[in-house]
């Protein structure tokens, strides 16, 4: 999968486009991504701060995509659960940076080698202009080695 083409496609994908979400970068090796959310009339709540659903949406697909691209086609990777903690009202543009390390990849592959399911948590902070954390999202991924059919 071409990271730059995927970034461009995500930026015209209606759920992101309508919410004011911009994918600024996806590394060629799918180990880093950066996303920004503007603060507009269509993504604020009744109090005038970022709507929680938009904060969550800006983070939703990235860890699943990054892990699946880095461990290969021999594995099933799904989002199993997610949790969002709202830590500060979000005003103005916010951003999130996603990182996946080689040690995380190696650990997942090792844990999944037996064929059993592996559950791994990944955390990303959504930050404002001042780099204060507005929300912390924890994504739990389900990972399992695919069963080879005889």
N, CA, C and O atoms as a DFTB+ gen file, in Angstrom:
600 C
 N C O
     1  1       0.845      -1.171       0.000
     2  2       0.000       0.000       0.000
     3  2       0.898       1.245       0.000
     4  3       1.876       1.308       0.745
     5  1       0.570       2.206      -0.816
     6  2       1.332       3.439      -0.912
     7  2       0.820       4.427       0.143
     8  3      -0.342       4.830       0.112
     9  1       1.697       4.810       1.076
    10  2       1.306       5.671       2.195
    11  2       0.817       7.041       1.728
    12  3      -0.164       7.559       2.262
    13  1       1.479       7.623       0.751
    14  2       1.091       8.953       0.295
    15  2      -0.278       8.922      -0.401
    16  3      -1.100       9.817      -0.208
    17  1      -0.507       7.895      -1.200
    18  2      -1.807       7.749      -1.857
    19  2      -2.916       7.530      -0.821
    20  3      -4.010       8.080      -0.941
    21  1      -2.616       6.726       0.187
    22  2      -3.585       6.492       1.254
    23  2      -3.895       7.800       1.985
    24  3      -5.058       8.086       2.270
    25  1      -2.873       8.591       2.289
    26  2      -3.073       9.878       2.959
    27  2      -4.001      10.773       2.140
    28  3      -4.934      11.370       2.675
    29  1      -3.734      10.858       0.839
    30  2      -4.576      11.686      -0.027
    31  2      -6.017      11.184      -0.049
    32  3      -6.954      11.981       0.004
    33  1      -6.193       9.880      -0.125
    34  2      -7.541       9.301      -0.118
    35  2      -8.275       9.549       1.186
    36  3      -9.472       9.836       1.188
    37  1      -7.555       9.437       2.300
    38  2      -8.177       9.671       3.601
    39  2      -8.619      11.132       3.735
    40  3      -9.613      11.426       4.400
    41  1      -7.887      12.028       3.111
    42  2      -8.222      13.448       3.215
    43  2      -9.455      13.838       2.408
    44  3     -10.000      14.922       2.615
    45  1      -9.905      12.987       1.498
    46  2     -11.165      13.252       0.790
    47  2     -12.262      12.262       1.195
    48  3     -13.359      12.288       0.638
    49  1     -11.966      11.394       2.160
    50  2     -12.933      10.439       2.688
    51  2     -14.002      11.232       3.453
    52  3     -13.654      11.982       4.365
    53  1     -15.281      11.092       3.113
    54  2     -16.331      11.931       3.700
    55  2     -16.323      12.042       5.233
    56  3     -16.481      13.156       5.732
    57  1     -16.148      10.959       6.016
    58  2     -16.145      11.148       7.475
    59  2     -15.029      12.072       7.970
    60  3     -15.229      12.822       8.926
    61  1     -13.866      12.025       7.333
    62  2     -12.777      12.920       7.738
    63  2     -12.999      14.321       7.185
    64  3     -12.846      15.311       7.900
    65  1     -13.354      14.395       5.928
    66  2     -13.563      15.693       5.279
    67  2     -14.646      16.489       5.998
    68  3     -14.469      17.675       6.276
    69  1     -15.761      15.842       6.295
    70  2     -16.871      16.519       6.953
    71  2     -16.565      16.948       8.376
    72  3     -17.115      17.937       8.859
    73  1     -15.694      16.217       9.049
    74  2     -15.363      16.536      10.440
    75  2     -14.222      17.541      10.556
    76  3     -13.927      18.019      11.652
    77  1     -13.578      17.866       9.435
    78  2     -12.457      18.803       9.496
    79  2     -11.141      18.145       9.865
    80  3     -10.234      18.800      10.378
    81  1     -11.039      16.851       9.603
    82  2      -9.832      16.079       9.922
    83  2      -8.915      16.047       8.709
    84  3      -9.354      15.764       7.595
    85  1      -7.643      16.338       8.933
    86  2      -6.641      16.292       7.871
    87  2      -5.520      15.346       8.278
    88  3      -4.935      15.495       9.351
    89  1      -5.223      14.380       7.427
    90  2      -4.077      13.507       7.644
    91  2      -2.880      14.237       7.047
    92  3      -2.759      14.358       5.828
    93  1      -2.006      14.717       7.912
    94  2      -0.860      15.496       7.453
    95  2       0.259      14.621       6.907
    96  3       0.923      14.980       5.934
    97  1       0.463      13.465       7.543
    98  2       1.530      12.589       7.056
    99  2       1.289      11.158       7.500
   100  3       0.717      10.893       8.557
   101  1       1.749      10.242       6.648
   102  2       1.860       8.819       6.976
   103  2       3.226       8.406       6.446
   104  3       3.499       8.544       5.254
   105  1       4.075       7.907       7.319
   106  2       5.415       7.504       6.904
   107  2       5.344       6.356       5.902
   108  3       4.429       5.534       5.947
   109  1       6.314       6.311       5.006
   110  2       6.362       5.246       3.989
   111  2       6.356       3.860       4.618
   112  3       5.808       2.914       4.052
   113  1       6.976       3.745       5.806
   114  2       7.032       2.450       6.485
   115  2       5.858       2.238       7.453
   116  3       5.837       1.251       8.188
   117  1       4.889       3.149       7.455
   118  2       3.693       3.066       8.293
   119  2       4.022       2.960       9.783
   120  3       3.332       2.262      10.527
   121  1       5.069       3.649      10.214
   122  2       5.412       3.637      11.639
   123  2       5.166       4.978      12.303
   124  3       5.359       5.121      13.511
   125  1       4.747       5.952      11.530
   126  2       4.430       7.272      12.076
   127  2       3.315       7.882      11.230
   128  3       3.288       7.743      10.008
   129  1       2.406       8.554      11.910
   130  2       1.358       9.309      11.216
   131  2       1.030      10.535      12.053
   132  3       1.154      10.523      13.278
   133  1       0.613      11.587      11.375
   134  2       0.209      12.810      12.066
   135  2      -1.111      13.288      11.480
   136  3      -1.286      13.337      10.262
   137  1      -2.046      13.642      12.375
   138  2      -3.393      14.036      11.997
   139  2      -3.745      15.334      12.718
   140  3      -3.353      15.550      13.865
   141  1      -4.485      16.184      12.032
   142  2      -4.914      17.464      12.606
   143  2      -6.437      17.590      12.468
   144  3      -7.032      17.106      11.506
   145  1      -7.041      18.246      13.445
   146  2      -8.484      18.511      13.443
   147  2      -8.679      20.002      13.645
   148  3      -8.263      20.563      14.659
   149  1      -9.315      20.638      12.668
   150  2      -9.595      22.066      12.826
   151  2     -10.809      22.237      13.733
   152  3     -11.577      21.299      13.948
   153  1     -10.964      23.423      14.249
   154  2     -12.094      23.730      15.118
   155  2     -13.082      24.556      14.314
   156  3     -12.827      25.728      14.038
   157  1     -14.197      23.965      13.938
   158  2     -15.163      24.633      13.084
   159  2     -16.582      24.499      13.609
   160  3     -16.820      23.855      14.631
   161  1     -17.495      25.098      12.920
   162  2     -18.898      25.051      13.327
   163  2     -19.478      23.644      13.299
   164  3     -20.383      23.331      14.073
   165  1     -18.963      22.790      12.412
   166  2     -19.530      21.443      12.252
   167  2     -18.948      20.407      13.206
   168  3     -19.423      19.272      13.245
   169  1     -17.926      20.778      13.977
   170  2     -17.344      19.781      14.876
   171  2     -17.184      20.300      16.305
   172  3     -16.290      19.867      17.032
   173  1     -18.046      21.220      16.698
   174  2     -18.014      21.679      18.087
   175  2     -19.325      21.301      18.762
   176  3     -20.357      21.133      18.113
   177  1     -19.254      21.175      20.065
   178  2     -20.454      20.802      20.818
   179  2     -21.198      22.044      21.303
   180  3     -20.854      23.164      20.927
   181  1     -22.197      21.848      22.123
   182  2     -23.047      22.943      22.588
   183  2     -22.268      23.977      23.404
   184  3     -22.701      25.124      23.518
   185  1     -21.124      23.582      23.973
   186  2     -20.294      24.502      24.763
   187  2     -19.240      25.213      23.927
   188  3     -18.484      26.040      24.437
   189  1     -19.195      24.883      22.623
   190  2     -18.253      25.540      21.732
   191  2     -16.876      24.926      21.685
   192  3     -15.968      25.496      21.080
   193  1     -16.697      23.768      22.313
   194  2     -15.407      23.065      22.262
   195  2     -15.542      21.854      21.336
   196  3     -16.643      21.507      20.909
   197  1     -14.412      21.220      21.034
   198  2     -14.439      20.086      20.108
   199  2     -15.418      19.005      20.554
   200  3     -15.448      18.614      21.721
   201  1     -16.212      18.536      19.608
   202  2     -17.122      17.406      19.802
   203  2     -16.276      16.155      20.034
   204  3     -15.347      15.880      19.275
   205  1     -16.599      15.407      21.075
   206  2     -15.822      14.224      21.430
   207  2     -15.748      13.194      20.320
   208  3     -14.730      12.520      20.165
   209  1     -16.823      13.063      19.542
   210  2     -16.824      12.110      18.435
   211  2     -15.799      12.455      17.371
   212  3     -15.203      11.564      16.766
   213  1     -15.593      13.741      17.138
   214  2     -14.576      14.165      16.166
   215  2     -13.175      13.895      16.691
   216  3     -12.294      13.478      15.940
   217  1     -12.968      14.135      17.993
   218  2     -11.664      13.834      18.602
   219  2     -11.357      12.346      18.474
   220  3     -10.228      11.957      18.175
   221  1     -12.372      11.524      18.704
   222  2     -12.159      10.083      18.580
   223  2     -11.946       9.682      17.127
   224  3     -11.054       8.891      16.819
   225  1     -12.774      10.234      16.226
   226  2     -12.683       9.862      14.805
   227  2     -11.314      10.148      14.225
   228  3     -10.830       9.395      13.380
   229  1     -10.680      11.231      14.667
   230  2      -9.374      11.580      14.107
   231  2      -8.297      10.554      14.461
   232  3      -7.240      10.518      13.831
   233  1      -8.565       9.727      15.463
   234  2      -7.575       8.743      15.896
   235  2      -7.941       7.309      15.526
   236  3      -7.130       6.398      15.690
   237  1      -9.144       7.111      15.033
   238  2      -9.698       5.763      14.913
   239  2      -8.891       4.764      14.085
   240  3      -8.550       3.714      14.630
   241  1      -8.561       5.001      12.831
   242  2      -8.019       3.898      12.033
   243  2      -6.508       3.688      12.101
   244  3      -6.005       2.709      11.551
   245  1      -5.783       4.571      12.754
   246  2      -4.340       4.621      12.521
   247  2      -3.541       3.464      13.125
   248  3      -2.708       2.888      12.425
   249  1      -3.754       3.102      14.378
   250  2      -2.951       2.008      14.943
   251  2      -3.240       0.683      14.244
   252  3      -2.323      -0.099      13.993
   253  1      -4.517       0.424      13.928
   254  2      -4.862      -0.814      13.216
   255  2      -4.157      -0.860      11.868
   256  3      -3.593      -1.885      11.484
   257  1      -4.193       0.254      11.157
   258  2      -3.567       0.337       9.844
   259  2      -2.044       0.177       9.955
   260  3      -1.439      -0.555       9.173
   261  1      -1.439       0.850      10.910
   262  2       0.016       0.813      11.058
   263  2       0.505      -0.583      11.440
   264  3       1.486      -1.078      10.886
   265  1      -0.187      -1.213      12.391
   266  2       0.215      -2.565      12.795
   267  2       0.027      -3.550      11.647
   268  3       0.927      -4.340      11.361
   269  1      -1.122      -3.515      10.987
   270  2      -1.372      -4.475       9.903
   271  2      -0.359      -4.316       8.776
   272  3       0.056      -5.313       8.184
   273  1       0.044      -3.103       8.468
   274  2       1.029      -2.884       7.405
   275  2       2.427      -3.349       7.810
   276  3       3.248      -3.667       6.950
   277  1       2.698      -3.388       9.105
   278  2       4.042      -3.737       9.565
   279  2       4.217      -5.198       9.941
   280  3       5.350      -5.679       9.985
   281  1       3.138      -5.920      10.212
   282  2       3.326      -7.338      10.552
   283  2       3.013      -8.257       9.378
   284  3       3.302      -9.452       9.435
   285  1       2.433      -7.722       8.331
   286  2       2.239      -8.507       7.117
   287  2       0.871      -9.130       6.981
   288  3       0.028      -9.057       7.875
   289  1       0.676      -9.755       5.813
   290  2      -0.624     -10.312       5.445
   291  2      -0.947     -11.622       6.136
   292  3      -2.060     -12.130       6.001
   293  1      -0.007     -12.175       6.866
   294  2      -0.241     -13.444       7.537
   295  2      -0.971     -13.314       8.859
   296  3      -1.080     -14.284       9.609
   297  1      -1.477     -12.111       9.152
   298  2      -2.123     -11.861      10.438
   299  2      -3.456     -11.145      10.239
   300  3      -3.651     -10.403       9.277
   301  1      -4.359     -11.391      11.173
   302  2      -5.622     -10.666      11.248
   303  2      -5.410      -9.564      12.276
   304  3      -4.926      -9.824      13.377
   305  1      -5.767      -8.341      11.921
   306  2      -5.659      -7.211      12.849
   307  2      -6.985      -6.464      12.831
   308  3      -7.427      -5.986      11.786
   309  1      -7.616      -6.369      14.004
   310  2      -8.887      -5.667      14.143
   311  2      -8.849      -4.779      15.368
   312  3      -8.138      -5.062      16.333
   313  1      -9.622      -3.696      15.324
   314  2      -9.879      -2.924      16.541
   315  2     -10.827      -3.747      17.394
   316  3     -11.863      -4.203      16.909
   317  1     -10.484      -3.940      18.656
   318  2     -11.393      -4.662      19.537
   319  2     -12.105      -3.720      20.502
   320  3     -13.286      -3.902      20.796
   321  1     -11.388      -2.722      20.990
   322  2     -11.999      -1.820      21.962
   323  2     -11.290      -0.473      21.891
   324  3     -10.201      -0.343      21.333
   325  1     -11.946       0.517      22.476
   326  2     -11.350       1.846      22.541
   327  2     -11.885       2.569      23.769
   328  3     -12.994       2.319      24.240
   329  1     -11.054       3.471      24.265
   330  2     -11.443       4.285      25.415
   331  2     -10.914       5.689      25.169
   332  3      -9.788       5.860      24.700
   333  1     -11.723       6.688      25.484
   334  2     -11.273       8.063      25.356
   335  2     -11.443       8.750      26.709
   336  3     -12.485       8.653      27.356
   337  1     -10.390       9.439      27.107
   338  2     -10.421      10.243      28.328
   339  2     -10.347      11.709      27.910
   340  3      -9.401      12.118      27.237
   341  1     -11.334      12.490      28.304
   342  2     -11.338      13.914      28.003
   343  2     -10.645      14.622      29.157
   344  3     -11.128      14.592      30.289
   345  1      -9.513      15.260      28.874
   346  2      -8.686      15.842      29.923
   347  2      -8.753      17.365      29.995
   348  3      -8.480      17.956      31.040
   349  1      -9.113      17.990      28.891
   350  2      -9.173      19.458      28.842
   351  2     -10.078      19.836      27.678
   352  3     -10.033      19.178      26.638
   353  1     -10.896      20.874      27.817
   354  2     -11.714      21.296      26.671
   355  2     -10.827      21.645      25.475
   356  3      -9.836      22.363      25.613
   357  1     -11.186      21.137      24.319
   358  2     -10.409      21.387      23.107
   359  2     -10.934      22.595      22.366
   360  3     -12.065      22.607      21.881
   361  1     -10.090      23.614      22.287
   362  2     -10.441      24.824      21.535
   363  2      -9.336      25.058      20.521
   364  3      -8.159      24.844      20.814
   365  1      -9.711      25.492      19.342
   366  2      -8.707      25.711      18.302
   367  2      -8.290      24.393      17.686
   368  3      -8.844      23.346      18.023
   369  1      -7.321      24.431      16.790
   370  2      -6.882      23.187      16.148
   371  2      -6.189      22.258      17.147
   372  3      -5.506      22.702      18.069
   373  1      -6.386      20.963      16.934
   374  2      -5.712      19.947      17.748
   375  2      -5.028      18.956      16.815
   376  3      -5.359      18.876      15.632
   377  1      -4.080      18.207      17.349
   378  2      -3.348      17.244      16.522
   379  2      -3.000      16.003      17.335
   380  3      -3.006      16.019      18.566
   381  1      -2.697      14.935      16.616
   382  2      -2.277      13.674      17.236
   383  2      -1.163      13.075      16.389
   384  3      -1.214      13.107      15.160
   385  1      -0.153      12.528      17.067
   386  2       0.952      11.844      16.384
   387  2       0.987      10.396      16.848
   388  3       0.966      10.112      18.045
   389  1       1.042       9.496      15.894
   390  2       1.031       8.061      16.150
   391  2       2.416       7.500      15.883
   392  3       3.035       7.824      14.870
   393  1       2.908       6.658      16.789
   394  2       4.224       6.045      16.638
   395  2       4.102       4.538      16.852
   396  3       3.391       4.086      17.750
   397  1       4.789       3.782      16.036
   398  2       4.878       2.330      16.181
   399  2       6.349       1.968      16.099
   400  3       7.007       2.267      15.103
   401  1       6.872       1.329      17.136
   402  2       8.300       1.012      17.187
   403  2       8.586      -0.410      16.709
   404  3       7.695      -1.259      16.669
   405  1       9.832      -0.649      16.352
   406  2      10.240      -1.993      15.951
   407  2      10.065      -2.976      17.102
   408  3       9.682      -4.124      16.876
   409  1      10.337      -2.547      18.328
   410  2      10.174      -3.469      19.460
   411  2       8.706      -3.851      19.650
   412  3       8.416      -4.988      20.021
   413  1       7.769      -2.922      19.404
   414  2       6.345      -3.274      19.479
   415  2       5.984      -4.296      18.406
   416  3       5.265      -5.259      18.671
   417  1       6.487      -4.078      17.196
   418  2       6.220      -5.007      16.088
   419  2       6.775      -6.394      16.410
   420  3       6.078      -7.396      16.251
   421  1       8.021      -6.451      16.859
   422  2       8.655      -7.728      17.201
   423  2       7.902      -8.449      18.304
   424  3       7.735      -9.667      18.244
   425  1       7.445      -7.717      19.311
   426  2       6.737      -8.307      20.430
   427  2       5.391      -8.880      19.975
   428  3       5.001      -9.961      20.414
   429  1       4.686      -8.169      19.105
   430  2       3.401      -8.649      18.587
   431  2       3.595      -9.935      17.786
   432  3       2.865     -10.907      17.980
   433  1       4.571      -9.937      16.893
   434  2       4.827     -11.120      16.063
   435  2       5.190     -12.315      16.938
   436  3       4.716     -13.427      16.709
   437  1       6.026     -12.081      17.934
   438  2       6.423     -13.162      18.845
   439  2       5.219     -13.694      19.619
   440  3       5.051     -14.907      19.743
   441  1       4.386     -12.802      20.137
   442  2       3.223     -13.217      20.922
   443  2       2.190     -13.944      20.067
   444  3       1.495     -14.832      20.561
   445  1       2.081     -13.580      18.798
   446  2       1.071     -14.181      17.916
   447  2       1.551     -15.464      17.252
   448  3       0.766     -16.151      16.598
   449  1       2.803     -15.790      17.409
   450  2       3.391     -16.953      16.730
   451  2       2.651     -18.259      17.044
   452  3       2.558     -19.142      16.192
   453  1       2.131     -18.377      18.259
   454  2       1.454     -19.612      18.681
   455  2       0.097     -19.795      18.007
   456  3      -0.464     -20.891      18.031
   457  1      -0.433     -18.734      17.410
   458  2      -1.755     -18.812      16.788
   459  2      -2.869     -18.329      17.695
   460  3      -4.014     -18.198      17.262
   461  1      -2.538     -18.062      18.955
   462  2      -3.538     -17.526      19.878
   463  2      -3.752     -16.046      19.622
   464  3      -2.902     -15.373      19.040
   465  1      -4.897     -15.547      20.063
   466  2      -5.165     -14.126      19.890
   467  2      -4.250     -13.320      20.811
   468  3      -3.880     -13.757      21.901
   469  1      -3.907     -12.146      20.338
   470  2      -3.080     -11.217      21.092
   471  2      -3.859      -9.907      21.186
   472  3      -4.351      -9.397      20.179
   473  1      -3.966      -9.375      22.377
   474  2      -4.602      -8.084      22.582
   475  2      -3.525      -7.096      23.018
   476  3      -2.797      -7.346      23.978
   477  1      -3.427      -5.976      22.309
   478  2      -2.420      -4.967      22.628
   479  2      -3.061      -3.589      22.655
   480  3      -3.848      -3.234      21.778
   481  1      -2.710      -2.821      23.680
   482  2      -3.178      -1.448      23.806
   483  2      -2.168      -0.482      23.206
   484  3      -0.957      -0.640      23.365
   485  1      -2.692       0.518      22.515
   486  2      -1.898       1.603      21.948
   487  2      -2.542       2.911      22.394
   488  3      -3.764       3.054      22.353
   489  1      -1.728       3.846      22.812
   490  2      -2.235       5.109      23.357
   491  2      -1.734       6.269      22.507
   492  3      -0.571       6.312      22.106
   493  1      -2.642       7.209      22.241
   494  2      -2.275       8.436      21.540
   495  2      -2.924       9.609      22.261
   496  3      -4.072       9.534      22.700
   497  1      -2.170      10.689      22.373
   498  2      -2.676      11.919      22.971
   499  2      -3.077      12.893      21.877
   500  3      -2.358      13.069      20.893
   501  1      -4.228      13.524      22.054
   502  2      -4.651      14.617      21.187
   503  2      -4.258      15.895      21.925
   504  3      -4.648      16.110      23.072
   505  1      -3.475      16.742      21.241
   506  2      -2.928      17.939      21.879
   507  2      -3.379      19.209      21.170
   508  3      -3.683      19.208      19.977
   509  1      -3.414      20.292      21.943
   510  2      -3.770      21.584      21.375
   511  2      -2.507      22.340      20.943
   512  3      -1.408      21.785      20.972
   513  1      -2.668      23.593      20.548
   514  2      -1.526      24.405      20.076
   515  2      -0.417      24.525      21.114
   516  3       0.763      24.585      20.770
   517  1      -0.801      24.559      22.373
   518  2       0.175      24.712      23.453
   519  2       0.789      23.372      23.873
   520  3       1.568      23.308      24.824
   521  1       0.432      22.311      23.156
   522  2       0.890      20.948      23.441
   523  2       0.294      20.380      24.733
   524  3       0.807      19.406      25.283
   525  1      -0.790      20.995      25.211
   526  2      -1.518      20.416      26.346
   527  2      -2.370      19.271      25.825
   528  3      -2.907      19.342      24.720
   529  1      -2.493      18.216      26.621
   530  2      -3.286      17.054      26.224
   531  2      -4.765      17.350      26.449
   532  3      -5.200      17.624      27.567
   533  1      -5.522      17.290      25.362
   534  2      -6.961      17.519      25.379
   535  2      -7.697      16.207      25.640
   536  3      -8.666      16.167      26.398
   537  1      -7.224      15.131      25.001
   538  2      -7.845      13.818      25.161
   539  2      -6.777      12.739      25.002
   540  3      -5.804      12.915      24.267
   541  1      -6.970      11.631      25.694
   542  2      -6.082      10.467      25.569
   543  2      -6.944       9.297      25.116
   544  3      -7.937       8.947      25.754
   545  1      -6.535       8.699      23.989
   546  2      -7.298       7.594      23.417
   547  2      -6.471       6.320      23.533
   548  3      -5.296       6.293      23.166
   549  1      -7.092       5.278      24.041
   550  2      -6.463       3.961      24.116
   551  2      -7.221       3.044      23.171
   552  3      -8.430       2.858      23.307
   553  1      -6.504       2.475      22.219
   554  2      -7.087       1.526      21.268
   555  2      -6.555       0.134      21.604
   556  3      -5.348      -0.053      21.752
   557  1      -7.447      -0.830      21.724
   558  2      -7.051      -2.221      21.927
   559  2      -7.201      -2.951      20.603
   560  3      -8.289      -3.015      20.031
   561  1      -6.088      -3.501      20.126
   562  2      -6.109      -4.263      18.876
   563  2      -6.137      -5.753      19.169
   564  3      -5.486      -6.237      20.095
   565  1      -6.903      -6.465      18.360
   566  2      -6.954      -7.928      18.338
   567  2      -6.050      -8.350      17.192
   568  3      -6.231      -7.914      16.055
   569  1      -5.078      -9.200      17.494
   570  2      -4.133      -9.668      16.476
   571  2      -4.041     -11.188      16.590
   572  3      -3.916     -11.733      17.687
   573  1      -4.103     -11.859      15.454
   574  2      -3.961     -13.318      15.446
   575  2      -3.330     -13.740      14.133
   576  3      -3.617     -13.168      13.082
   577  1      -2.486     -14.726      14.199
   578  2      -1.898     -15.301      12.987
   579  2      -2.999     -16.018      12.225
   580  3      -3.807     -16.732      12.819
   581  1      -3.035     -15.830      10.918
   582  2      -4.051     -16.502      10.114
   583  2      -3.809     -17.997      10.091
   584  3      -2.670     -18.464      10.078
   585  1      -4.899     -18.729      10.087
   586  2      -4.808     -20.187      10.028
   587  2      -4.665     -20.589       8.567
   588  3      -5.465     -20.193       7.719
   589  1      -3.651     -21.371       8.290
   590  2      -3.423     -21.816       6.913
   591  2      -4.365     -22.970       6.604
   592  3      -4.429     -23.963       7.329
   593  1      -5.094     -22.808       5.502
   594  2      -6.034     -23.850       5.074
   595  2      -5.278     -24.918       4.302
   596  3      -4.404     -24.627       3.485
   597  1      -5.637     -26.147       4.582
   598  2      -4.964     -27.283       3.933
   599  2      -5.484     -27.511       2.538
   600  3      -5.028     -28.426       1.851
